[in-house]
Amino acid sequence: MAESTITSKGQTTVPAEVRAALHAEPGTRLEWHVTPDSDVIVRAKTLSVLALAGSVKTDKHVDVEDMNPWRS
């Protein structure tokens, strides 16, 4: 298990083995989630939603009006 220490400024260094597992490089943003049990989940934001553009191929077109059924 890797560990690090929080400084008086609230900073810490992500251990090398964790950076390697997350494929985190300088500039990688981390998302921190605290569960109700006080567990912490850290995720590396390595991809932008823009990277998904064009990843789904379809020939179906849906009008905006059809996506809002409550406006019938």
mmCIF file of the N, C-alpha and C atoms, coordinates in Angstrom:
data_MODEL
# 
_entry.id   MODEL 
# 
loop_
_atom_site.group_PDB 
_atom_site.id 
_atom_site.type_symbol 
_atom_site.label_atom_id 
_atom_site.label_alt_id 
_atom_site.label_comp_id 
_atom_site.label_asym_id 
_atom_site.label_entity_id 
_atom_site.label_seq_id 
_atom_site.pdbx_PDB_ins_code 
_atom_site.Cartn_x 
_atom_site.Cartn_y 
_atom_site.Cartn_z 
_atom_site.occupancy 
_atom_site.B_iso_or_equiv 
_atom_site.pdbx_formal_charge 
_atom_site.auth_seq_id 
_atom_site.auth_comp_id 
_atom_site.auth_asym_id 
_atom_site.auth_atom_id 
_atom_site.pdbx_PDB_model_num 
ATOM 1   N N  . MET A 1 1  ? 0.852   -1.168 0.000   1.00 0.00 ? 1  MET A N  1 
ATOM 2   C CA . MET A 1 1  ? 0.000   0.000  0.000   1.00 0.00 ? 1  MET A CA 1 
ATOM 3   C C  . MET A 1 1  ? 0.902   1.236  0.000   1.00 0.00 ? 1  MET A C  1 
ATOM 4   N N  . ALA A 1 2  ? 0.549   2.204  -0.812  1.00 0.00 ? 2  ALA A N  1 
ATOM 5   C CA . ALA A 1 2  ? 1.305   3.452  -0.893  1.00 0.00 ? 2  ALA A CA 1 
ATOM 6   C C  . ALA A 1 2  ? 0.711   4.458  0.088   1.00 0.00 ? 2  ALA A C  1 
ATOM 7   N N  . GLU A 1 3  ? 1.563   5.343  0.594   1.00 0.00 ? 3  GLU A N  1 
ATOM 8   C CA . GLU A 1 3  ? 1.063   6.390  1.476   1.00 0.00 ? 3  GLU A CA 1 
ATOM 9   C C  . GLU A 1 3  ? 1.865   7.666  1.258   1.00 0.00 ? 3  GLU A C  1 
ATOM 10  N N  . SER A 1 4  ? 1.267   8.772  1.655   1.00 0.00 ? 4  SER A N  1 
ATOM 11  C CA . SER A 1 4  ? 1.937   10.069 1.586   1.00 0.00 ? 4  SER A CA 1 
ATOM 12  C C  . SER A 1 4  ? 1.471   10.896 2.772   1.00 0.00 ? 4  SER A C  1 
ATOM 13  N N  . THR A 1 5  ? 2.122   12.029 2.970   1.00 0.00 ? 5  THR A N  1 
ATOM 14  C CA . THR A 1 5  ? 1.815   12.900 4.095   1.00 0.00 ? 5  THR A CA 1 
ATOM 15  C C  . THR A 1 5  ? 1.245   14.211 3.573   1.00 0.00 ? 5  THR A C  1 
ATOM 16  N N  . ILE A 1 6  ? 0.254   14.758 4.269   1.00 0.00 ? 6  ILE A N  1 
ATOM 17  C CA . ILE A 1 6  ? -0.316  16.049 3.901   1.00 0.00 ? 6  ILE A CA 1 
ATOM 18  C C  . ILE A 1 6  ? 0.488   17.134 4.599   1.00 0.00 ? 6  ILE A C  1 
ATOM 19  N N  . THR A 1 7  ? 0.898   18.152 3.849   1.00 0.00 ? 7  THR A N  1 
ATOM 20  C CA . THR A 1 7  ? 1.672   19.261 4.420   1.00 0.00 ? 7  THR A CA 1 
ATOM 21  C C  . THR A 1 7  ? 0.747   20.237 5.125   1.00 0.00 ? 7  THR A C  1 
ATOM 22  N N  . SER A 1 8  ? 1.335   21.221 5.799   1.00 0.00 ? 8  SER A N  1 
ATOM 23  C CA . SER A 1 8  ? 0.542   22.242 6.490   1.00 0.00 ? 8  SER A CA 1 
ATOM 24  C C  . SER A 1 8  ? -0.275  23.075 5.507   1.00 0.00 ? 8  SER A C  1 
ATOM 25  N N  . LYS A 1 9  ? 0.102   23.056 4.225   1.00 0.00 ? 9  LYS A N  1 
ATOM 26  C CA . LYS A 1 9  ? -0.652  23.774 3.191   1.00 0.00 ? 9  LYS A CA 1 
ATOM 27  C C  . LYS A 1 9  ? -1.727  22.898 2.550   1.00 0.00 ? 9  LYS A C  1 
ATOM 28  N N  . GLY A 1 10 ? -1.891  21.674 3.042   1.00 0.00 ? 10 GLY A N  1 
ATOM 29  C CA . GLY A 1 10 ? -2.907  20.774 2.491   1.00 0.00 ? 10 GLY A CA 1 
ATOM 30  C C  . GLY A 1 10 ? -2.446  20.070 1.226   1.00 0.00 ? 10 GLY A C  1 
ATOM 31  N N  . GLN A 1 11 ? -1.155  20.071 0.947   1.00 0.00 ? 11 GLN A N  1 
ATOM 32  C CA . GLN A 1 11 ? -0.627  19.439 -0.262  1.00 0.00 ? 11 GLN A CA 1 
ATOM 33  C C  . GLN A 1 11 ? -0.045  18.075 0.067   1.00 0.00 ? 11 GLN A C  1 
ATOM 34  N N  . THR A 1 12 ? 0.000   17.225 -0.941  1.00 0.00 ? 12 THR A N  1 
ATOM 35  C CA . THR A 1 12 ? 0.627   15.916 -0.804  1.00 0.00 ? 12 THR A CA 1 
ATOM 36  C C  . THR A 1 12 ? 1.218   15.525 -2.144  1.00 0.00 ? 12 THR A C  1 
ATOM 37  N N  . THR A 1 13 ? 2.110   14.556 -2.132  1.00 0.00 ? 13 THR A N  1 
ATOM 38  C CA . THR A 1 13 ? 2.686   14.020 -3.353  1.00 0.00 ? 13 THR A CA 1 
ATOM 39  C C  . THR A 1 13 ? 2.030   12.675 -3.611  1.00 0.00 ? 13 THR A C  1 
ATOM 40  N N  . VAL A 1 14 ? 1.556   12.474 -4.824  1.00 0.00 ? 14 VAL A N  1 
ATOM 41  C CA . VAL A 1 14 ? 0.972   11.182 -5.179  1.00 0.00 ? 14 VAL A CA 1 
ATOM 42  C C  . VAL A 1 14 ? 2.146   10.220 -5.387  1.00 0.00 ? 14 VAL A C  1 
ATOM 43  N N  . PRO A 1 15 ? 2.164   9.114  -4.659  1.00 0.00 ? 15 PRO A N  1 
ATOM 44  C CA . PRO A 1 15 ? 3.283   8.179  -4.783  1.00 0.00 ? 15 PRO A CA 1 
ATOM 45  C C  . PRO A 1 15 ? 3.470   7.686  -6.225  1.00 0.00 ? 15 PRO A C  1 
ATOM 46  N N  . ALA A 1 16 ? 4.721   7.424  -6.575  1.00 0.00 ? 16 ALA A N  1 
ATOM 47  C CA . ALA A 1 16 ? 5.067   7.025  -7.946  1.00 0.00 ? 16 ALA A CA 1 
ATOM 48  C C  . ALA A 1 16 ? 4.282   5.809  -8.410  1.00 0.00 ? 16 ALA A C  1 
ATOM 49  N N  . GLU A 1 17 ? 4.091   4.818  -7.537  1.00 0.00 ? 17 GLU A N  1 
ATOM 50  C CA . GLU A 1 17 ? 3.369   3.609  -7.963  1.00 0.00 ? 17 GLU A CA 1 
ATOM 51  C C  . GLU A 1 17 ? 1.896   3.912  -8.258  1.00 0.00 ? 17 GLU A C  1 
ATOM 52  N N  . VAL A 1 18 ? 1.323   4.867  -7.549  1.00 0.00 ? 18 VAL A N  1 
ATOM 53  C CA . VAL A 1 18 ? -0.068  5.264  -7.808  1.00 0.00 ? 18 VAL A CA 1 
ATOM 54  C C  . VAL A 1 18 ? -0.144  6.040  -9.120  1.00 0.00 ? 18 VAL A C  1 
ATOM 55  N N  . ARG A 1 19 ? 0.795   6.972  -9.337  1.00 0.00 ? 19 ARG A N  1 
ATOM 56  C CA . ARG A 1 19 ? 0.830   7.714  -10.606 1.00 0.00 ? 19 ARG A CA 1 
ATOM 57  C C  . ARG A 1 19 ? 0.963   6.760  -11.778 1.00 0.00 ? 19 ARG A C  1 
ATOM 58  N N  . ALA A 1 20 ? 1.797   5.749  -11.629 1.00 0.00 ? 20 ALA A N  1 
ATOM 59  C CA . ALA A 1 20 ? 1.985   4.777  -12.712 1.00 0.00 ? 20 ALA A CA 1 
ATOM 60  C C  . ALA A 1 20 ? 0.696   3.994  -12.975 1.00 0.00 ? 20 ALA A C  1 
ATOM 61  N N  . ALA A 1 21 ? 0.014   3.579  -11.904 1.00 0.00 ? 21 ALA A N  1 
ATOM 62  C CA . ALA A 1 21 ? -1.231  2.812  -12.059 1.00 0.00 ? 21 ALA A CA 1 
ATOM 63  C C  . ALA A 1 21 ? -2.328  3.641  -12.709 1.00 0.00 ? 21 ALA A C  1 
ATOM 64  N N  . LEU A 1 22 ? -2.339  4.949  -12.435 1.00 0.00 ? 22 LEU A N  1 
ATOM 65  C CA . LEU A 1 22 ? -3.354  5.841  -12.999 1.00 0.00 ? 22 LEU A CA 1 
ATOM 66  C C  . LEU A 1 22 ? -2.954  6.405  -14.356 1.00 0.00 ? 22 LEU A C  1 
ATOM 67  N N  . HIS A 1 23 ? -1.728  6.113  -14.780 1.00 0.00 ? 23 HIS A N  1 
ATOM 68  C CA . HIS A 1 23 ? -1.174  6.709  -16.008 1.00 0.00 ? 23 HIS A CA 1 
ATOM 69  C C  . HIS A 1 23 ? -1.229  8.230  -15.907 1.00 0.00 ? 23 HIS A C  1 
ATOM 70  N N  . ALA A 1 24 ? -0.968  8.738  -14.709 1.00 0.00 ? 24 ALA A N  1 
ATOM 71  C CA . ALA A 1 24 ? -1.036  10.175 -14.454 1.00 0.00 ? 24 ALA A CA 1 
ATOM 72  C C  . ALA A 1 24 ? 0.306   10.820 -14.795 1.00 0.00 ? 24 ALA A C  1 
ATOM 73  N N  . GLU A 1 25 ? 0.225   11.905 -15.504 1.00 0.00 ? 25 GLU A N  1 
ATOM 74  C CA . GLU A 1 25 ? 1.396   12.680 -15.886 1.00 0.00 ? 25 GLU A CA 1 
ATOM 75  C C  . GLU A 1 25 ? 1.236   14.083 -15.317 1.00 0.00 ? 25 GLU A C  1 
ATOM 76  N N  . PRO A 1 26 ? 2.291   14.902 -15.344 1.00 0.00 ? 26 PRO A N  1 
ATOM 77  C CA . PRO A 1 26 ? 2.126   16.282 -14.881 1.00 0.00 ? 26 PRO A CA 1 
ATOM 78  C C  . PRO A 1 26 ? 0.968   16.964 -15.605 1.00 0.00 ? 26 PRO A C  1 
ATOM 79  N N  . GLY A 1 27 ? 0.118   17.606 -14.852 1.00 0.00 ? 27 GLY A N  1 
ATOM 80  C CA . GLY A 1 27 ? -1.050  18.271 -15.422 1.00 0.00 ? 27 GLY A CA 1 
ATOM 81  C C  . GLY A 1 27 ? -2.325  17.440 -15.361 1.00 0.00 ? 27 GLY A C  1 
ATOM 82  N N  . THR A 1 28 ? -2.199  16.148 -15.016 1.00 0.00 ? 28 THR A N  1 
ATOM 83  C CA . THR A 1 28 ? -3.389  15.303 -14.896 1.00 0.00 ? 28 THR A CA 1 
ATOM 84  C C  . THR A 1 28 ? -4.235  15.790 -13.733 1.00 0.00 ? 28 THR A C  1 
ATOM 85  N N  . ARG A 1 29 ? -5.530  15.949 -13.973 1.00 0.00 ? 29 ARG A N  1 
ATOM 86  C CA . ARG A 1 29 ? -6.440  16.386 -12.915 1.00 0.00 ? 29 ARG A CA 1 
ATOM 87  C C  . ARG A 1 29 ? -6.976  15.156 -12.188 1.00 0.00 ? 29 ARG A C  1 
ATOM 88  N N  . LEU A 1 30 ? -7.122  15.276 -10.883 1.00 0.00 ? 30 LEU A N  1 
ATOM 89  C CA . LEU A 1 30 ? -7.647  14.190 -10.066 1.00 0.00 ? 30 LEU A CA 1 
ATOM 90  C C  . LEU A 1 30 ? -9.006  14.585 -9.522  1.00 0.00 ? 30 LEU A C  1 
ATOM 91  N N  . GLU A 1 31 ? -9.941  13.637 -9.539  1.00 0.00 ? 31 GLU A N  1 
ATOM 92  C CA . GLU A 1 31 ? -11.264 13.829 -8.936  1.00 0.00 ? 31 GLU A CA 1 
ATOM 93  C C  . GLU A 1 31 ? -11.281 13.065 -7.622  1.00 0.00 ? 31 GLU A C  1 
ATOM 94  N N  . TRP A 1 32 ? -11.699 13.736 -6.559  1.00 0.00 ? 32 TRP A N  1 
ATOM 95  C CA . TRP A 1 32 ? -11.753 13.135 -5.234  1.00 0.00 ? 32 TRP A CA 1 
ATOM 96  C C  . TRP A 1 32 ? -13.214 12.964 -4.834  1.00 0.00 ? 32 TRP A C  1 
ATOM 97  N N  . HIS A 1 33 ? -13.572 11.767 -4.409  1.00 0.00 ? 33 HIS A N  1 
ATOM 98  C CA . HIS A 1 33 ? -14.938 11.476 -3.965  1.00 0.00 ? 33 HIS A CA 1 
ATOM 99  C C  . HIS A 1 33 ? -14.855 10.862 -2.568  1.00 0.00 ? 33 HIS A C  1 
ATOM 100 N N  . VAL A 1 34 ? -15.604 11.417 -1.628  1.00 0.00 ? 34 VAL A N  1 
ATOM 101 C CA . VAL A 1 34 ? -15.662 10.862 -0.275  1.00 0.00 ? 34 VAL A CA 1 
ATOM 102 C C  . VAL A 1 34 ? -17.009 10.163 -0.129  1.00 0.00 ? 34 VAL A C  1 
ATOM 103 N N  . THR A 1 35 ? -16.973 8.885  0.199   1.00 0.00 ? 35 THR A N  1 
ATOM 104 C CA . THR A 1 35 ? -18.199 8.110  0.349   1.00 0.00 ? 35 THR A CA 1 
ATOM 105 C C  . THR A 1 35 ? -18.803 8.370  1.727   1.00 0.00 ? 35 THR A C  1 
ATOM 106 N N  . PRO A 1 36 ? -20.051 7.993  1.939   1.00 0.00 ? 36 PRO A N  1 
ATOM 107 C CA . PRO A 1 36 ? -20.667 8.162  3.262   1.00 0.00 ? 36 PRO A CA 1 
ATOM 108 C C  . PRO A 1 36 ? -19.907 7.419  4.370   1.00 0.00 ? 36 PRO A C  1 
ATOM 109 N N  . ASP A 1 37 ? -19.154 6.387  3.991   1.00 0.00 ? 37 ASP A N  1 
ATOM 110 C CA . ASP A 1 37 ? -18.354 5.627  4.975   1.00 0.00 ? 37 ASP A CA 1 
ATOM 111 C C  . ASP A 1 37 ? -16.993 6.266  5.217   1.00 0.00 ? 37 ASP A C  1 
ATOM 112 N N  . SER A 1 38 ? -16.760 7.452  4.647   1.00 0.00 ? 38 SER A N  1 
ATOM 113 C CA . SER A 1 38 ? -15.488 8.180  4.752   1.00 0.00 ? 38 SER A CA 1 
ATOM 114 C C  . SER A 1 38 ? -14.346 7.530  3.980   1.00 0.00 ? 38 SER A C  1 
ATOM 115 N N  . ASP A 1 39 ? -14.673 6.636  3.048   1.00 0.00 ? 39 ASP A N  1 
ATOM 116 C CA . ASP A 1 39 ? -13.658 6.126  2.132   1.00 0.00 ? 39 ASP A CA 1 
ATOM 117 C C  . ASP A 1 39 ? -13.446 7.185  1.059   1.00 0.00 ? 39 ASP A C  1 
ATOM 118 N N  . VAL A 1 40 ? -12.250 7.221  0.505   1.00 0.00 ? 40 VAL A N  1 
ATOM 119 C CA . VAL A 1 40 ? -11.935 8.202  -0.525  1.00 0.00 ? 40 VAL A CA 1 
ATOM 120 C C  . VAL A 1 40 ? -11.635 7.467  -1.821  1.00 0.00 ? 40 VAL A C  1 
ATOM 121 N N  . ILE A 1 41 ? -12.265 7.902  -2.896  1.00 0.00 ? 41 ILE A N  1 
ATOM 122 C CA . ILE A 1 41 ? -12.019 7.364  -4.228  1.00 0.00 ? 41 ILE A CA 1 
ATOM 123 C C  . ILE A 1 41 ? -11.385 8.484  -5.041  1.00 0.00 ? 41 ILE A C  1 
ATOM 124 N N  . VAL A 1 42 ? -10.240 8.193  -5.634  1.00 0.00 ? 42 VAL A N  1 
ATOM 125 C CA . VAL A 1 42 ? -9.540  9.181  -6.453  1.00 0.00 ? 42 VAL A CA 1 
ATOM 126 C C  . VAL A 1 42 ? -9.486  8.644  -7.869  1.00 0.00 ? 42 VAL A C  1 
ATOM 127 N N  . ARG A 1 43 ? -9.927  9.470  -8.815  1.00 0.00 ? 43 ARG A N  1 
ATOM 128 C CA . ARG A 1 43 ? -9.892  9.082  -10.228 1.00 0.00 ? 43 ARG A CA 1 
ATOM 129 C C  . ARG A 1 43 ? -9.084  10.096 -11.005 1.00 0.00 ? 43 ARG A C  1 
ATOM 130 N N  . ALA A 1 44 ? -8.264  9.611  -11.909 1.00 0.00 ? 44 ALA A N  1 
ATOM 131 C CA . ALA A 1 44 ? -7.507  10.496 -12.788 1.00 0.00 ? 44 ALA A CA 1 
ATOM 132 C C  . ALA A 1 44 ? -8.375  10.842 -13.984 1.00 0.00 ? 44 ALA A C  1 
ATOM 133 N N  . LYS A 1 45 ? -8.507  12.129 -14.249 1.00 0.00 ? 45 LYS A N  1 
ATOM 134 C CA . LYS A 1 45 ? -9.261  12.575 -15.422 1.00 0.00 ? 45 LYS A CA 1 
ATOM 135 C C  . LYS A 1 45 ? -8.279  12.638 -16.591 1.00 0.00 ? 45 LYS A C  1 
ATOM 136 N N  . THR A 1 46 ? -8.095  11.495 -17.230 1.00 0.00 ? 46 THR A N  1 
ATOM 137 C CA . THR A 1 46 ? -7.110  11.420 -18.307 1.00 0.00 ? 46 THR A CA 1 
ATOM 138 C C  . THR A 1 46 ? -7.723  11.708 -19.661 1.00 0.00 ? 46 THR A C  1 
ATOM 139 N N  . LEU A 1 47 ? -9.048  11.649 -19.751 1.00 0.00 ? 47 LEU A N  1 
ATOM 140 C CA . LEU A 1 47 ? -9.713  11.911 -21.022 1.00 0.00 ? 47 LEU A CA 1 
ATOM 141 C C  . LEU A 1 47 ? -10.726 13.031 -20.868 1.00 0.00 ? 47 LEU A C  1 
ATOM 142 N N  . SER A 1 48 ? -10.844 13.811 -21.895 1.00 0.00 ? 48 SER A N  1 
ATOM 143 C CA . SER A 1 48 ? -11.871 14.839 -21.954 1.00 0.00 ? 48 SER A CA 1 
ATOM 144 C C  . SER A 1 48 ? -13.103 14.227 -22.615 1.00 0.00 ? 48 SER A C  1 
ATOM 145 N N  . VAL A 1 49 ? -14.257 14.750 -22.302 1.00 0.00 ? 49 VAL A N  1 
ATOM 146 C CA . VAL A 1 49 ? -15.469 14.285 -22.977 1.00 0.00 ? 49 VAL A CA 1 
ATOM 147 C C  . VAL A 1 49 ? -15.358 14.541 -24.483 1.00 0.00 ? 49 VAL A C  1 
ATOM 148 N N  . LEU A 1 50 ? -14.569 15.527 -24.860 1.00 0.00 ? 50 LEU A N  1 
ATOM 149 C CA . LEU A 1 50 ? -14.375 15.812 -26.280 1.00 0.00 ? 50 LEU A CA 1 
ATOM 150 C C  . LEU A 1 50 ? -13.664 14.665 -26.990 1.00 0.00 ? 50 LEU A C  1 
ATOM 151 N N  . ALA A 1 51 ? -12.903 13.856 -26.252 1.00 0.00 ? 51 ALA A N  1 
ATOM 152 C CA . ALA A 1 51 ? -12.216 12.718 -26.849 1.00 0.00 ? 51 ALA A CA 1 
ATOM 153 C C  . ALA A 1 51 ? -13.211 11.656 -27.325 1.00 0.00 ? 51 ALA A C  1 
ATOM 154 N N  . LEU A 1 52 ? -14.437 11.700 -26.828 1.00 0.00 ? 52 LEU A N  1 
ATOM 155 C CA . LEU A 1 52 ? -15.463 10.737 -27.231 1.00 0.00 ? 52 LEU A CA 1 
ATOM 156 C C  . LEU A 1 52 ? -16.178 11.125 -28.519 1.00 0.00 ? 52 LEU A C  1 
ATOM 157 N N  . ALA A 1 53 ? -15.932 12.315 -29.010 1.00 0.00 ? 53 ALA A N  1 
ATOM 158 C CA . ALA A 1 53 ? -16.612 12.793 -30.221 1.00 0.00 ? 53 ALA A CA 1 
ATOM 159 C C  . ALA A 1 53 ? -16.379 11.815 -31.366 1.00 0.00 ? 53 ALA A C  1 
ATOM 160 N N  . GLY A 1 54 ? -17.471 11.393 -31.984 1.00 0.00 ? 54 GLY A N  1 
ATOM 161 C CA . GLY A 1 54 ? -17.395 10.487 -33.122 1.00 0.00 ? 54 GLY A CA 1 
ATOM 162 C C  . GLY A 1 54 ? -17.245 9.030  -32.745 1.00 0.00 ? 54 GLY A C  1 
ATOM 163 N N  . SER A 1 55 ? -17.234 8.699  -31.468 1.00 0.00 ? 55 SER A N  1 
ATOM 164 C CA . SER A 1 55 ? -17.024 7.315  -31.067 1.00 0.00 ? 55 SER A CA 1 
ATOM 165 C C  . SER A 1 55 ? -18.276 6.451  -31.236 1.00 0.00 ? 55 SER A C  1 
ATOM 166 N N  . VAL A 1 56 ? -19.422 7.077  -31.353 1.00 0.00 ? 56 VAL A N  1 
ATOM 167 C CA . VAL A 1 56 ? -20.666 6.334  -31.551 1.00 0.00 ? 56 VAL A CA 1 
ATOM 168 C C  . VAL A 1 56 ? -21.182 6.636  -32.943 1.00 0.00 ? 56 VAL A C  1 
ATOM 169 N N  . LYS A 1 57 ? -21.295 5.597  -33.728 1.00 0.00 ? 57 LYS A N  1 
ATOM 170 C CA . LYS A 1 57 ? -21.771 5.758  -35.100 1.00 0.00 ? 57 LYS A CA 1 
ATOM 171 C C  . LYS A 1 57 ? -23.250 5.373  -35.165 1.00 0.00 ? 57 LYS A C  1 
ATOM 172 N N  . THR A 1 58 ? -24.043 6.214  -35.773 1.00 0.00 ? 58 THR A N  1 
ATOM 173 C CA . THR A 1 58 ? -25.459 5.918  -35.940 1.00 0.00 ? 58 THR A CA 1 
ATOM 174 C C  . THR A 1 58 ? -25.977 6.660  -37.160 1.00 0.00 ? 58 THR A C  1 
ATOM 175 N N  . ASP A 1 59 ? -27.009 6.111  -37.745 1.00 0.00 ? 59 ASP A N  1 
ATOM 176 C CA . ASP A 1 59 ? -27.637 6.800  -38.869 1.00 0.00 ? 59 ASP A CA 1 
ATOM 177 C C  . ASP A 1 59 ? -29.017 7.317  -38.455 1.00 0.00 ? 59 ASP A C  1 
ATOM 178 N N  . LYS A 1 60 ? -29.334 7.160  -37.174 1.00 0.00 ? 60 LYS A N  1 
ATOM 179 C CA . LYS A 1 60 ? -30.628 7.599  -36.666 1.00 0.00 ? 60 LYS A CA 1 
ATOM 180 C C  . LYS A 1 60 ? -30.527 9.046  -36.194 1.00 0.00 ? 60 LYS A C  1 
ATOM 181 N N  . HIS A 1 61 ? -31.498 9.853  -36.579 1.00 0.00 ? 61 HIS A N  1 
ATOM 182 C CA . HIS A 1 61 ? -31.563 11.246 -36.163 1.00 0.00 ? 61 HIS A CA 1 
ATOM 183 C C  . HIS A 1 61 ? -32.790 11.433 -35.283 1.00 0.00 ? 61 HIS A C  1 
ATOM 184 N N  . VAL A 1 62 ? -32.608 12.089 -34.150 1.00 0.00 ? 62 VAL A N  1 
ATOM 185 C CA . VAL A 1 62 ? -33.719 12.352 -33.231 1.00 0.00 ? 62 VAL A CA 1 
ATOM 186 C C  . VAL A 1 62 ? -33.823 13.857 -33.047 1.00 0.00 ? 62 VAL A C  1 
ATOM 187 N N  . ASP A 1 63 ? -35.020 14.393 -33.272 1.00 0.00 ? 63 ASP A N  1 
ATOM 188 C CA . ASP A 1 63 ? -35.248 15.809 -33.071 1.00 0.00 ? 63 ASP A CA 1 
ATOM 189 C C  . ASP A 1 63 ? -35.319 16.117 -31.579 1.00 0.00 ? 63 ASP A C  1 
ATOM 190 N N  . VAL A 1 64 ? -34.936 17.328 -31.220 1.00 0.00 ? 64 VAL A N  1 
ATOM 191 C CA . VAL A 1 64 ? -34.958 17.747 -29.823 1.00 0.00 ? 64 VAL A CA 1 
ATOM 192 C C  . VAL A 1 64 ? -36.366 17.608 -29.244 1.00 0.00 ? 64 VAL A C  1 
ATOM 193 N N  . GLU A 1 65 ? -37.366 17.933 -30.012 1.00 0.00 ? 65 GLU A N  1 
ATOM 194 C CA . GLU A 1 65 ? -38.748 17.832 -29.539 1.00 0.00 ? 65 GLU A CA 1 
ATOM 195 C C  . GLU A 1 65 ? -39.104 16.399 -29.151 1.00 0.00 ? 65 GLU A C  1 
ATOM 196 N N  . ASP A 1 66 ? -38.538 15.420 -29.854 1.00 0.00 ? 66 ASP A N  1 
ATOM 197 C CA . ASP A 1 66 ? -38.812 14.018 -29.546 1.00 0.00 ? 66 ASP A CA 1 
ATOM 198 C C  . ASP A 1 66 ? -38.095 13.570 -28.277 1.00 0.00 ? 66 ASP A C  1 
ATOM 199 N N  . MET A 1 67 ? -37.084 14.314 -27.844 1.00 0.00 ? 67 MET A N  1 
ATOM 200 C CA . MET A 1 67 ? -36.353 13.968 -26.622 1.00 0.00 ? 67 MET A CA 1 
ATOM 201 C C  . MET A 1 67 ? -37.056 14.507 -25.382 1.00 0.00 ? 67 MET A C  1 
ATOM 202 N N  . ASN A 1 68 ? -38.053 15.333 -25.537 1.00 0.00 ? 68 ASN A N  1 
ATOM 203 C CA . ASN A 1 68 ? -38.761 15.933 -24.419 1.00 0.00 ? 68 ASN A CA 1 
ATOM 204 C C  . ASN A 1 68 ? -40.209 15.466 -24.419 1.00 0.00 ? 68 ASN A C  1 
ATOM 205 N N  . PRO A 1 69 ? -40.497 14.225 -24.005 1.00 0.00 ? 69 PRO A N  1 
ATOM 206 C CA . PRO A 1 69 ? -41.861 13.694 -24.089 1.00 0.00 ? 69 PRO A CA 1 
ATOM 207 C C  . PRO A 1 69 ? -42.868 14.447 -23.238 1.00 0.00 ? 69 PRO A C  1 
ATOM 208 N N  . TRP A 1 70 ? -42.433 15.144 -22.206 1.00 0.00 ? 70 TRP A N  1 
ATOM 209 C CA . TRP A 1 70 ? -43.367 15.862 -21.340 1.00 0.00 ? 70 TRP A CA 1 
ATOM 210 C C  . TRP A 1 70 ? -43.886 17.134 -22.016 1.00 0.00 ? 70 TRP A C  1 
ATOM 211 N N  . ARG A 1 71 ? -43.358 17.496 -23.161 1.00 0.00 ? 71 ARG A N  1 
ATOM 212 C CA . ARG A 1 71 ? -43.820 18.664 -23.892 1.00 0.00 ? 71 ARG A CA 1 
ATOM 213 C C  . ARG A 1 71 ? -44.719 18.287 -25.057 1.00 0.00 ? 71 ARG A C  1 
ATOM 214 N N  . SER A 1 72 ? -45.426 17.198 -24.954 1.00 0.00 ? 72 SER A N  1 
ATOM 215 C CA . SER A 1 72 ? -46.287 16.721 -26.047 1.00 0.00 ? 72 SER A CA 1 
ATOM 216 C C  . SER A 1 72 ? -47.446 17.649 -26.290 1.00 0.00 ? 72 SER A C  1 
# 
